[in-house]
Amino acid sequence: MVRIITDSAADFEPHELKENNIYCVPMQISFNDVEYKENENLSKEQFYELLEKCDCFPKTSQPAPHDFEVLLKEFMKNNDECIIITVSSSLSGTYQNASLVKDILAYENCYIVDSLNAAAGERLLTDYAIKLRNDGKSAKEIFGELEILKTKIKLYACLDTLEYLHRGGRLSKTAYTVGMIANIKPVIHILKDGTIKVSSKAMSIRGGINSISKKLCACTPDKKYPIYVLYSNNRKNGDLLADALRKSGFDVPDKNIINIGATIGSHIGSNACGVACISKD
């Protein structure tokens, strides 16, 4: 049997993990030195409630090697194959920890995919892994196809504030100050090497939504794969973006509008919205 593991940065809900027979290692989130494990003792709703109430900046850390070790030992005992899909190695040490445990256990039938993405970008790869597993593909075959597919992921998002990028060390104080004075809403995207770049700037969330819609039209999404709309805490912004994409001819069912979890939410804050797809390019 092929077992599939992802991490909580892929933003699956607990019931989705169960329904799709996949495993999730949790990211660790801390507020004022109080540690939580995403999806275990910290839901998305609880995270954003803490984010709004706490005057501190949340800190995130990758899953402990032990979290991978417990699962991999069980799979090896059952002679299962395994595919692991992680958040971008440019954003987290999750890929490195998974690789370390695989090497220590000498688990030959375990294949690890660095998604070079996050949130719904990582989720798109996991979705496809589930499909391939259900079609009877081996872990090695799934790994090969995901390595190709991950180069075609496009993810764009408009942030409501620059505060979290600045406090997380991803934006200089000068750029932060200028941006806050001008009330800039940055539109970011994830590059092919898994790093984040500001691709444009808007003066409002609606302006950012318009920019994202144009970028999606330009990249030509592959209709064989779903389009996901993302939002952080504020569903209204997700619905506004979904409606804009539908007016441009894209199919975005309500079930594909998903709330961003604590791992990425810690770095972008509330009121962000975005889109992830697989491009034909």
C-alpha positions as CSV (number, residue, x, y, z in Angstrom):
1,M,0.0,0.0,0.0
2,V,1.1,3.6,-0.7
3,R,0.9,5.9,2.3
4,I,0.7,9.6,1.8
5,I,2.0,12.2,4.3
6,T,1.8,15.9,4.1
7,D,2.2,18.7,6.7
8,S,-0.3,21.1,8.1
9,A,0.9,23.9,5.8
10,A,-1.2,22.3,3.1
11,D,-4.3,23.4,5.0
12,F,-6.4,20.2,4.9
13,E,-9.2,20.1,7.5
14,P,-9.0,17.1,9.8
15,H,-12.1,15.5,8.2
16,E,-10.5,15.8,4.8
17,L,-7.4,13.9,6.0
18,K,-9.6,11.1,7.2
19,E,-11.8,11.0,4.1
20,N,-8.7,10.9,1.8
21,N,-6.8,8.4,3.9
22,I,-3.7,10.7,4.2
23,Y,-1.5,11.5,7.2
24,C,-0.5,15.0,8.4
25,V,2.4,16.0,10.6
26,P,1.6,19.2,12.4
27,M,3.5,22.4,12.4
28,Q,4.2,24.0,15.8
29,I,2.9,27.5,16.6
30,S,3.7,29.4,19.7
31,F,2.2,32.6,21.3
32,N,4.2,34.0,24.2
33,D,6.0,30.7,24.6
34,V,2.8,28.7,24.7
35,E,3.2,26.0,22.1
36,Y,0.4,24.5,20.0
37,K,0.3,21.8,17.3
38,E,-1.8,22.8,14.3
39,N,-4.9,20.7,13.7
40,E,-4.3,18.8,17.0
41,N,-4.9,21.4,19.7
42,L,-5.1,24.5,17.5
43,S,-7.8,24.9,14.8
44,K,-7.8,27.6,12.2
45,E,-10.5,29.5,14.0
46,Q,-8.7,29.3,17.3
47,F,-5.4,30.5,15.7
48,Y,-7.0,33.7,14.3
49,E,-8.8,34.3,17.6
50,L,-5.4,34.2,19.3
51,L,-3.8,36.3,16.6
52,E,-6.3,39.1,17.1
53,K,-6.2,39.0,20.9
54,C,-2.5,38.5,21.5
55,D,-0.1,41.5,21.4
56,C,2.8,39.2,20.5
57,F,4.0,37.9,17.1
58,P,3.3,34.1,16.6
59,K,6.3,31.9,15.9
60,T,6.3,28.8,13.8
61,S,8.6,25.8,13.7
62,Q,8.8,22.7,11.6
63,P,7.4,19.3,12.8
64,A,9.8,17.5,15.1
65,P,11.7,14.5,13.5
66,H,9.8,12.3,16.0
67,D,6.5,13.1,14.3
68,F,7.9,11.6,11.0
69,E,9.7,8.8,12.8
70,V,6.5,7.4,14.4
71,L,4.7,7.2,11.0
72,L,7.6,5.9,9.0
73,K,8.4,3.1,11.5
74,E,4.7,2.0,11.3
75,F,4.8,2.0,7.5
76,M,8.1,0.1,7.3
77,K,6.7,-2.5,9.7
78,N,3.8,-3.1,7.3
79,N,6.0,-3.1,4.2
80,D,4.2,0.0,2.8
81,E,5.5,2.4,0.3
82,C,5.4,6.1,1.3
83,I,5.3,9.5,-0.4
84,I,5.9,12.7,1.7
85,I,4.9,16.1,0.4
86,T,6.3,19.1,2.4
87,V,6.0,22.8,2.4
88,S,8.8,24.6,0.5
89,S,12.3,24.0,1.9
90,S,12.9,27.8,1.4
91,L,10.2,28.5,4.0
92,S,10.7,25.7,6.5
93,G,13.0,22.9,7.7
94,T,10.2,20.3,7.3
95,Y,11.7,18.8,4.1
96,Q,15.1,18.5,5.8
97,N,13.7,16.8,8.9
98,A,11.7,14.3,6.8
99,S,14.8,13.5,4.8
100,L,16.9,13.0,7.9
101,V,14.4,10.5,9.4
102,K,14.2,8.6,6.1
103,D,18.0,8.3,5.9
104,I,18.3,7.2,9.6
105,L,15.7,4.5,9.1
106,A,17.1,3.5,5.7
107,Y,13.6,3.6,4.3
108,E,14.2,2.8,0.6
109,N,10.5,2.9,-0.4
110,C,10.0,6.4,0.9
111,Y,10.0,9.3,-1.5
112,I,10.0,13.0,-0.4
113,V,8.7,15.8,-2.5
114,D,9.8,19.4,-1.7
115,S,6.7,21.2,-3.0
116,L,8.6,24.5,-3.3
117,N,5.2,25.9,-2.4
118,A,2.7,26.3,0.5
119,A,-0.9,26.3,1.4
120,A,-3.1,25.4,-1.6
121,G,0.0,25.1,-3.8
122,E,1.2,22.2,-1.6
123,R,-2.4,20.9,-1.4
124,L,-2.6,20.7,-5.2
125,L,0.3,18.3,-5.2
126,T,-1.3,16.2,-2.4
127,D,-4.6,16.1,-4.3
128,Y,-2.8,14.7,-7.3
129,A,-0.9,12.2,-5.2
130,I,-4.2,10.9,-3.8
131,K,-5.5,10.5,-7.3
132,L,-2.4,8.6,-8.5
133,R,-2.5,6.4,-5.5
134,N,-6.1,5.6,-6.1
135,D,-5.3,4.8,-9.7
136,G,-2.8,2.2,-8.5
137,K,0.5,4.0,-9.1
138,S,3.6,3.2,-7.0
139,A,5.2,5.7,-4.7
140,K,8.1,6.0,-7.1
141,E,5.8,6.7,-10.0
142,I,3.9,9.3,-7.9
143,F,7.1,11.0,-6.9
144,G,8.2,11.3,-10.6
145,E,4.9,12.9,-11.6
146,L,4.8,15.3,-8.7
147,E,8.4,16.4,-9.4
148,I,7.2,17.6,-12.9
149,L,3.9,19.0,-11.7
150,K,5.4,21.1,-9.0
151,T,7.1,23.3,-11.6
152,K,3.7,24.3,-13.0
153,I,2.1,25.6,-9.7
154,K,1.1,29.3,-9.7
155,L,0.2,30.9,-6.4
156,Y,-0.7,34.6,-6.0
157,A,-2.0,36.4,-2.9
158,C,-2.9,39.9,-1.8
159,L,-2.0,40.8,1.7
160,D,-4.0,43.3,3.8
161,T,-0.9,44.4,5.8
162,L,2.9,44.5,5.6
163,E,3.2,44.1,9.4
164,Y,3.7,40.3,9.4
165,L,6.2,40.2,6.6
166,H,8.2,42.9,8.4
167,R,8.0,41.3,11.8
168,G,8.9,37.9,10.3
169,G,12.1,39.4,8.8
170,R,11.0,39.3,5.1
171,L,10.6,43.1,4.6
172,S,13.0,45.9,5.6
173,K,11.9,48.6,8.0
174,T,12.1,51.3,5.3
175,A,9.9,49.4,2.9
176,Y,7.5,48.6,5.7
177,T,7.3,52.2,6.8
178,V,6.7,53.6,3.3
179,G,4.2,50.8,2.5
180,M,2.2,51.4,5.7
181,I,2.1,55.2,5.2
182,A,0.8,54.6,1.6
183,N,-1.6,51.8,2.8
184,I,-0.1,49.5,0.2
185,K,-1.6,46.0,-0.3
186,P,1.2,43.9,-1.7
187,V,0.5,41.1,-4.2
188,I,3.0,38.3,-3.7
189,H,3.7,35.1,-5.6
190,I,5.9,32.1,-5.0
191,L,8.8,31.7,-7.3
192,K,9.9,28.3,-8.8
193,D,12.7,28.1,-6.2
194,G,10.1,28.2,-3.4
195,T,10.8,31.8,-2.3
196,I,8.3,34.6,-2.0
197,K,8.4,37.8,-4.1
198,V,6.2,40.9,-4.2
199,S,5.0,41.0,-7.8
200,S,2.9,44.1,-7.7
201,K,1.3,46.6,-5.3
202,A,-2.3,47.7,-4.9
203,M,-4.0,50.5,-3.0
204,S,-6.9,48.3,-1.8
205,I,-7.9,44.6,-1.5
206,R,-10.2,45.0,-4.5
207,G,-7.3,46.4,-6.5
208,G,-5.3,43.3,-5.4
209,I,-8.1,41.0,-6.4
210,N,-8.2,42.6,-9.9
211,S,-4.4,42.2,-10.2
212,I,-4.6,38.5,-9.2
213,S,-7.4,37.9,-11.7
214,K,-5.3,39.4,-14.5
215,K,-2.3,37.2,-13.5
216,L,-4.4,34.1,-13.5
217,C,-5.7,34.9,-17.0
218,A,-2.1,35.4,-18.2
219,C,-0.8,32.1,-16.8
220,T,-3.5,29.9,-18.5
221,P,-4.6,27.4,-15.8
222,D,-4.8,23.7,-16.8
223,K,-8.5,22.7,-16.5
224,K,-7.5,19.2,-15.6
225,Y,-6.6,20.4,-12.1
226,P,-8.7,22.5,-9.6
227,I,-8.3,26.1,-8.9
228,Y,-8.2,27.0,-5.2
229,V,-9.1,30.4,-3.8
230,L,-7.5,31.2,-0.4
231,Y,-8.4,33.6,2.3
232,S,-7.1,34.2,5.8
233,N,-9.9,34.5,8.4
234,N,-12.1,36.8,6.3
235,R,-14.3,34.7,4.0
236,K,-15.7,37.8,2.4
237,N,-12.4,38.5,0.6
238,G,-12.2,34.9,-0.6
239,D,-15.7,35.2,-2.0
240,L,-14.9,38.5,-3.7
241,L,-11.9,36.9,-5.4
242,A,-13.8,33.8,-6.4
243,D,-16.6,35.9,-8.0
244,A,-14.0,37.9,-9.9
245,L,-12.4,34.7,-11.3
246,R,-15.8,33.3,-12.2
247,K,-16.5,36.5,-14.2
248,S,-13.3,35.8,-16.1
249,G,-14.6,32.3,-17.0
250,F,-12.8,30.2,-14.3
251,D,-14.5,27.4,-12.5
252,V,-14.2,27.9,-8.7
253,P,-16.7,25.9,-6.7
254,D,-17.4,26.9,-3.1
255,K,-15.7,23.8,-1.8
256,N,-12.4,25.1,-3.3
257,I,-12.5,28.3,-1.2
258,I,-10.3,27.5,1.7
259,N,-9.2,29.2,4.9
260,I,-5.4,29.5,5.3
261,G,-4.1,27.9,8.4
262,A,-1.8,28.9,11.2
263,T,1.5,28.1,9.5
264,I,1.1,30.6,6.6
265,G,-1.3,32.8,8.5
266,S,1.4,33.6,11.0
267,H,3.4,35.3,8.2
268,I,0.6,37.1,6.4
269,G,-2.1,37.9,9.0
270,S,-5.8,38.2,8.5
271,N,-7.8,39.5,5.5
272,A,-5.4,38.2,2.8
273,C,-6.8,36.3,-0.2
274,G,-5.2,34.5,-3.1
275,V,-5.4,31.8,-5.7
276,A,-3.4,28.6,-6.6
277,C,-3.6,26.6,-9.8
278,I,-1.6,24.4,-12.2
279,S,-0.6,26.2,-15.3
280,K,-0.3,24.8,-18.8
281,D,3.1,26.5,-19.2
